[in-house]
Amino acid sequence: MDSETLASFWTKRYEQNMTGWDIGGPSPPLVHYFEQLRDKQLKILIPGAGNAYEAEYLWQQGFSETYVLDIASQPLAALQSRVPDFPSAQLIQANFFEHKASYDLIIEQTFFCSFEPSKANRTAYADKMASLLNPGGKLVGLWFNHPLFEGARRPFGGTKGEYLSYFEPYFETHSFEDSYNSIPARKGHELFGIFVRK
């Protein structure tokens, strides 16, 4: 899909309240990871962020260089409404694949699973993530752990081995294991990963 078509698709999902990925707050595995971060000057991107509860949490903890990217305007407006002092310049409405910048940390949360699960799309995702990270930067987050099947619908999953096949050309795998502290509805169905750009 081109950017205009994508924006229209996701805008309609928000207008129709078809936001099953929204858990109403920051994901516990990500909060646990954030609690271990000490450098408040890290430049952080959350792409396909939806209502961006993780960005809200980071901002409240003093991570002032947190950026949010989404192709739809509604979730960005929702974050601005909840957190009026979040800088509007750090709310980016854009197509992820057209975004140009550099970051120390990128957070994955129900973004990868939104793409049609073709080899081309998944390779492009890994390549783009690497291109947006500074050398030694990290891609950290959650990926759905369930095999694809014919006729599958969003959220599109995958297996640990499949994900690694896309990431290994670009990243060193620091860890990639079953998430022990997922929300109950996703327990046993998420992998938590930390990948370091080569």
LODREN-817719 format. One line per 10 residues: number of its first residue (from 1); their letters; for each residue x, y, z of N, C-alpha, C. Coordinates in pm, whole numbers, plus 32768, in hexadecimal, padded with zeros to 4 digits. Example, Ala and Ser with C-alpha at 12.3 -4.5 7.8 and 13.67 -1.06 7.14 Angstrom:
% LODREN-817719
1	AS	8527/7DC7/830C/84CE/7E3E/830C/8528/7EB6/830C; 8505/7F1F/82C4/8557/7F96/82CA/850A/8003/8313
This chain:
% LODREN-817719
1	MDSETLASFW	8054/7F88/8000/8000/8000/8000/8057/807D/8000; 8029/80E5/7FBB/8071/8163/7FC2/804A/81AA/8044; 808F/8218/8061/807B/825B/80E2/7FEC/828B/80F5; 7FB0/82C1/808C/7F29/82F5/8098/7EC5/8285/80B6; 7ED5/8215/8071/7E7C/81A3/8088/7E8E/816A/8114; 7F0C/8160/813F/7F27/812F/81C6/7EEA/818A/8230; 7EFC/820D/821E/7EC5/826C/827E/7E2E/825F/8285; 7DEC/824F/8212/7D5C/8240/820E/7D30/81BF/8254; 7D79/8152/823C/7D58/80D1/827A/7D5C/80DB/8312; 7DCB/810F/8348/7DD8/8114/83D9/7D7F/817E/8418
11	TKRYEQNMTG	7D65/81EB/83CF/7D08/8251/8400/7C7E/8214/8415; 7C52/81C2/83B6/7BD0/8182/83C2/7BCC/8123/8439; 7C3B/80DE/8453/7C3F/8084/84C7/7C25/80D2/8548; 7C60/8149/8553/7C4A/819A/85CB/7BBC/81D0/85CE; 7B8B/81FD/855B/7B04/8235/8556/7A9B/81CC/857B; 7AB4/814F/8557/7A56/80E3/8573/7A75/809B/85F6; 7AD4/80D2/8641/7AFC/8098/86C1/7B28/8006/86B4; 7B6B/7FE8/8644/7B9F/7F60/862D/7C33/7F5F/8654; 7C49/7F68/86D6/7CD2/7F76/8709/7CEE/7F09/8771; 7CE2/7E8D/8744/7CF4/7E1D/879E/7D7F/7E0F/87D7
21	WDIGGPSPPL	7DE0/7E52/8799/7E6A/7E4D/87CB/7E7E/7EA6/8845; 7E1F/7F01/885E/7E2E/7F65/88C7/7E0D/7F25/894E; 7E70/7F1F/89A7/7E5A/7EDF/8A2A/7E3D/7F46/8A98; 7E35/7FC6/8A73/7E0B/802C/8AD1/7E76/8062/8B2D; 7EF1/8037/8B19/7F61/8066/8B6A/7FE2/802E/8B34; 8052/8054/8B6D/80D2/8020/8B3B/80E0/7F8B/8B56; 8120/7F46/8AFA/8133/7EB6/8B05/8194/7E96/8B77; 816F/7E3C/8BD4/81C6/7E1E/8C47/8255/7DF5/8C22; 826B/7DA1/8BBC/82F7/7D7F/8B9C/8349/7DF9/8B73; 830A/7E57/8B2F/8352/7ED0/8B07/836B/7F2C/8B7E
31	VHYFEQLRDK	8309/7F38/8BD6/831E/7F89/8C50/8393/7F51/8C9F; 8398/7ECD/8CAC/8406/7E8D/8CF6/848C/7EB0/8CB4; 8491/7EAF/8C31/850C/7ED5/8BEC/852C/7F69/8C02; 84C9/7FBE/8BF6/84E0/804E/8C09/8518/806C/8C94; 84E9/8020/8CF7/8517/8038/8D81/85AC/801E/8D91; 85E7/7FD7/8D33/8676/7FBA/8D3A/86CC/8021/8CF1; 868C/8079/8CA5/86D6/80DE/8C59/8703/814E/8CB6; 877F/8178/8CA7/87B6/81E1/8CFD/87D1/8263/8CB2; 87E6/825B/8C2F/8809/82D1/8BE0/8789/8315/8BAE; 8763/8382/8BF0/86E8/83C8/8BCB/86F6/8419/8B4B
41	QLKILIPGAG	876F/841E/8B13/8785/8468/8A97/877D/840F/8A1A; 875D/8391/8A2D/874E/8339/89B9/86E5/8371/895A; 8704/836C/88DA/86A2/8395/8875/8654/8318/884D; 85D2/8319/886B/857E/82A2/8862/850F/82B8/87FB; 84F9/8255/87A7/848A/8257/8748/842A/81E4/8766; 83A8/8202/8764/8342/819A/876B/82F0/81A6/86EB; 830A/814F/8689/82C1/8158/8609/8240/8106/860D; 81DD/8132/85BE/815D/80ED/85C0/8128/80E7/864D; 8134/8156/8693/8126/8156/8726/8097/814C/8756; 8036/815F/86FD/7FAC/8160/872E/7F9B/81CB/8798
51	NAYEAEYLWQ	7F53/81AD/8802/7F3A/8211/8869/7FB4/822D/88C1; 801F/81E6/88A9/80A4/820B/88DC/80AB/8217/8974; 8074/81B5/89B9/807D/81B6/8A4B/810F/81A8/8A79; 815F/8160/8A2A/81ED/8152/8A4C/8234/81D9/8A44; 8211/8228/89DF/824C/82AE/89D3/8222/8307/8A47; 81A5/82FD/8A6E/8174/8349/8AE0/81C2/8323/8B5E; 81D6/82A2/8B73/8221/8274/8BE7/82B0/82A9/8BE3; 82F2/829B/8B71/837D/82CA/8B66/8386/8360/8B81; 832B/83AD/8B49/832B/843D/8B5C/831D/845F/8BF1; 82C3/8419/8C34/82AD/8433/8CC2/8325/840D/8D17
61	QGFSETYVLD	8378/83B2/8CE3/83F1/838A/8D2B/846A/83E1/8D08; 8456/8447/8CB4/84C2/84A5/8C96/850F/8489/8C18; 84E0/842C/8BC5/8523/8411/8B45/84EF/8477/8AE0; 8532/84E9/8ADD/84FF/855C/8A91/8514/8550/89FB; 8567/84F1/89D0/8581/84DF/8941/8533/8465/890B; 84B5/845C/8932/845E/83F1/8902/840B/8424/888D; 840F/83DA/881F/83C7/83FF/87A6/8360/8393/8785; 82EE/83BF/8753/8280/8364/8732/8260/8375/869E; 8253/8305/8658/8233/8309/85CA/81BA/82B1/85AF; 8159/82E8/8567/80E7/8299/853B/80B3/82D4/84B9
71	IASQPLAALQ	8079/8280/8466/8048/82B0/83E5/7FBE/82F0/83F3; 7F79/82D3/8460/7EF5/830E/847B/7F03/8380/84DE; 7EAB/83E2/84D1/7EB4/8458/8528/7E72/8443/85B1; 7E0C/83ED/85B7/7DBE/83E1/8633/7E11/83B9/86AD; 7E67/8354/86A3/7EB1/832F/871B/7F14/839A/8747; 7F4A/83E5/86E9/7FA5/8452/870D/7F58/84BF/8758; 7EE0/84DD/8727/7E8C/8541/876A/7E64/8510/87F5; 7E4C/848E/8802/7E25/8457/8884/7E96/8465/88E9; 7F11/844B/88BD/7F83/845B/8917/7F93/84ED/893E; 7F87/8549/88DD/7F95/85D7/88FB/7F2B/8605/895E
81	SRVPDFPSAQ	7EB4/85CB/8952/7E47/85EE/89AE/7E63/85BB/8A3B; 7E97/8541/8A45/7EB5/8508/8ACA/7F2F/854B/8B0A; 7F8F/8571/8AB5/800E/85A8/8AE7/8027/862D/8A9F; 7FE6/8699/8ACB/7FEE/8718/8A83/807B/8750/8A73; 80D6/872C/8ACF/815D/8763/8AC4/81BA/870D/8A6D; 8185/86A1/8A31/81D7/8653/89D5/81ED/86A9/8958; 826B/86BC/892E/8287/8717/88BE/8246/86EA/883C; 81FB/8741/87FD/81B7/871E/8781/821C/86FB/8713; 8294/8733/871A/82FB/8715/86B6/832B/8685/86C1; 830E/8644/8731/8338/85B9/8745/82C6/8556/872B
91	LIQANFFEHK	8259/858B/86F5/81E8/853A/86C7/81EA/853E/862E; 820C/84CF/85F1/8227/84CD/8561/81BD/847B/8519; 8170/84BC/84C4/8112/8474/8470/8156/8458/83EB; 8178/83DA/83D4/81C5/83B8/835D/81C1/8322/8345; 81E9/82FD/82CD/8200/8272/82AB/8289/824B/82E1; 828C/81E5/8333/8309/81B7/8370/8378/81A5/8309; 8358/816D/8296/83BE/814E/8233/83F4/81C9/81ED; 83B2/823B/8201/83E2/82B8/81C5/8424/8313/822C; 8422/82EA/82A9/8459/833C/8316/84F1/833C/8310; 852D/83B2/8327/85BF/83BE/8325/85EB/8404/83A6
101	ASYDLIIEQT	8639/83BE/83F4/8670/83F4/8471/86CC/8388/84A9; 8702/83A0/8521/8754/833A/8561/8735/8338/85F6; 8737/82BF/862D/870D/82A9/86B7/876D/824A/86FE; 8767/8251/8782/87B6/81F5/87D6/8767/8178/87F8; 86E2/8184/87FA/868C/8118/8825/8608/8121/87DA; 85DB/80B0/87A3/8557/80A9/8764/8507/803D/87AC; 848A/805E/87CB/8433/8004/8815/83CC/7FC6/87B6; 83C5/7F42/87B8/8362/7EF7/8769/82F0/7EC9/87C3; 8277/7EEF/879B/8200/7EC5/87E7/818A/7EC2/8786; 8163/7E4A/875B/80F5/7E32/86FD/8101/7E85/867D
111	FFCSFEPSKA	817B/7E96/864D/8193/7EDC/85CF/81B4/7E78/8561; 8217/7E24/857A/8240/7DBE/851A/81C8/7D6A/84EE; 8173/7D48/854C/8103/7CED/8530/8097/7D2D/84DB; 80A2/7DB0/84C1/803B/7DF5/8474/8050/7DEB/83DD; 80CB/7DC6/83B4/80EA/7DBF/8325/80BD/7D3A/82E9; 808F/7D3F/826C/8078/7CC2/8223/80F9/7C71/822B; 80F0/7BF1/8252/816A/7BA6/8276/81B7/7B6A/8200; 81DA/7BBF/81A1/822C/7B8F/8132/82BF/7B98/8157; 8310/7B48/8113/83A0/7B4D/8129/83D5/7BD8/810A; 83A0/7C17/80A1/83CE/7C9E/807C/83B0/7D03/80EA
121	NRTAYADKMA	8337/7CFE/8121/8312/7D5C/818A/8367/7D48/8207; 837D/7CCB/822B/83C6/7CB0/82A6/845B/7CD0/8297; 8490/7CB9/8222/851B/7CE0/8208/8528/7D78/820A; 84C7/7DBD/81CE/84C9/7E50/81CB/84C1/7E89/8258; 8471/7E4A/82AE/8465/7E76/8339/84ED/7E6D/837F; 852E/7DFB/8374/85B0/7DE9/83B7/8617/7E4B/8382; 8618/7E5D/82FE/8678/7EB8/82C0/865F/7F49/82ED; 85E0/7F72/82F0/85C1/7FFB/8317/85E0/8012/83AB; 85C0/7FB2/83FF/85E1/7FC0/848D/8677/7FD7/849F; 86C6/7F88/845A/8757/7F96/8465/8785/801E/8433
131	SLLNPGGKLV	8748/804E/83C7/8773/80CE/838C/8752/8143/83E7; 86EC/8136/843C/86C6/81A3/8495/8715/81A4/8518; 875D/8138/8532/87A9/812E/85AF/8839/815A/859D; 886C/819E/8601/88FB/81BB/8605/8947/8138/8616; 89C6/8131/85EB/8A15/80B8/8605/8A11/8095/869A; 89F4/8018/86B7/89E7/7FEE/8742/8960/800C/877F; 8907/804F/8732/8881/8069/8762/8832/7FE9/8770; 87C1/7FF1/87B8/8775/7F77/87D8/86E6/7F7E/87A4; 86BA/7F0B/8773/862E/7EF3/8755/85FA/7E97/87C4; 8597/7EC5/880F/8568/7E7C/8885/84D0/7E74/8880
141	GLWFNHPLFE	849A/7DFE/889C/840A/7DF7/88A2/83D2/7D6C/88A2; 8356/7D64/8875/8307/7CE9/887B/82D8/7CC2/87EF; 82E1/7C41/87D3/82B3/7C09/8754/8257/7B93/8773; 81E8/7B89/872A/818A/7B1B/8742/81C7/7A96/871A; 81B8/7A36/8772/81F5/79B2/8760/8189/794B/873F; 815F/794E/86C2/8105/78E5/8690/8118/78DA/85FA; 8122/7861/85C7/813F/784E/8539/80D3/788A/84E1; 80FC/78B6/846C/809C/78E5/8409/8050/7870/83CF; 7FD6/7887/83A9/7F89/781F/8365/7F3A/7860/82F5; 7F11/7811/8295/7EC9/7846/8222/7E48/788A/8250
151	GARRPFGGTK	7E33/7902/821E/7DBB/794C/8245/7DCA/7999/82C7; 7E43/799D/82FE/7E5B/79E4/837B/7E38/7A79/836B; 7E0D/7AB4/83D9/7DEF/7B43/83DB/7E44/7B87/8447; 7E44/7C0B/8444/7E8F/7C53/84AB/7E5C/7C2B/8535; 7EB3/7C20/8598/7F44/7C37/8593/7F8E/7BC0/8555; 7FDE/7BDC/84F0/8029/7B73/84AE/80A0/7B4B/8504; 80AC/7ACB/851D/8117/7A9A/8572/818B/7A60/8525; 81D1/7A09/8568/8246/79C8/8530/8286/7974/859C; 82F6/7937/857A/833F/78E6/85DA/83C6/7927/85F8; 83FF/78FE/8665/8481/7934/868E/84E8/7925/861E
161	GEYLSYFEPY	84EF/78AF/85E3/8550/7897/8579/8538/78EF/8500; 84BA/7903/84DE/849B/7958/846B/84C6/79E8/8485; 84A2/7A1B/84FA/84C9/7AA5/851B/8561/7AB5/8514; 85A7/7A57/854E/863A/7A61/8550/8673/7A61/84C2; 8634/7A19/8467/8666/7A15/83DD/8662/7A9F/839D; 8602/7AF2/83C6/85FA/7B7B/8392/8659/7BDA/83DA; 866B/7BC5/845D/86B8/7C24/84AC/874F/7C0B/84A7; 8779/7B8F/8498/8807/7B6E/84A7/8864/7BB6/8444; 8839/7BD6/83CB/8895/7C22/8374/88B5/7CAE/83A7; 885F/7CE3/83FF/886D/7D6E/8429/888E/7D7F/84BE
171	FETHSFEDSY	886F/7D19/850E/8877/7D27/859F/88BE/7CB2/85E1; 8900/7CD1/8651/892B/7C6A/86AE/88B8/7C52/870F; 889A/7BD4/872A/882D/7BB4/8785/8861/7BB2/8814; 8835/7C12/8863/885B/7C17/88F0/8807/7BB4/8940; 8785/7BB3/8924/872A/7B50/895F/86AB/7B4B/890C; 866C/7AD7/890B/85EE/7AC6/88C2/85AA/7A49/88F9; 8552/7A5E/895A/8519/79ED/89A4/8484/7A04/89BD; 8440/799D/89EA/83B4/79AC/8A12/83A9/7A19/8A7B; 8344/7A6C/8A6B/832D/7AD8/8ACC/82E5/7A9F/8B46; 8325/7AAA/8BBA/82ED/7A6E/8C34/8287/7AC9/8C77
181	NSIPARKGHE	8285/7B4A/8C53/822E/7BA9/8C9A/81CD/7BEF/8C3C; 81A3/7BAA/8BD1/813C/7BE0/8B78/80B7/7BEC/8BC1; 805E/7C3D/8B88/7FD6/7C43/8BBF/7F96/7BB9/8BAE; 7F36/7B94/8C03/7EFC/7B0D/8BFD/7ECC/7AE2/8B73; 7E8F/7B3C/8B28/7E58/7B17/8AA5/7EC6/7AF3/8A41; 7F40/7B1F/8A5A/7FAE/7B04/89FD/8018/7AA7/8A37; 8002/7A7A/8AB0/8066/7A24/8AF0/8079/79A5/8A9F; 80F6/7983/8A85/8116/790E/8A34/8113/7928/899F; 80F2/79A4/897A/80E6/79C5/88EC/813F/7A3B/88C3; 819C/7A61/891A/81F4/7AD1/88F9/8286/7AAC/8913
191	LFGIFVRK	82DB/7ADE/88BC/836C/7AD6/88CF/839F/7B61/88EE; 83F6/7B6A/8953/8436/7BEA/8973/84C4/7BE7/893F; 84E7/7C4D/88F0/856B/7C4C/88B3/85B8/7CCE/88C5; 863B/7CBF/88CE/8697/7D31/88CD/86FD/7D15/885F; 86FE/7D6A/87F9/8756/7D5A/8787/87AE/7DD6/8779; 8830/7DBF/8763/8890/7E2D/875B/88BE/7E3B/86CB; 88B2/7EB3/8698/88DA/7EC9/860C/896E/7EAF/85FA; 898E/7E62/8591/8A1A/7E42/8572/8A62/7EBF/8541
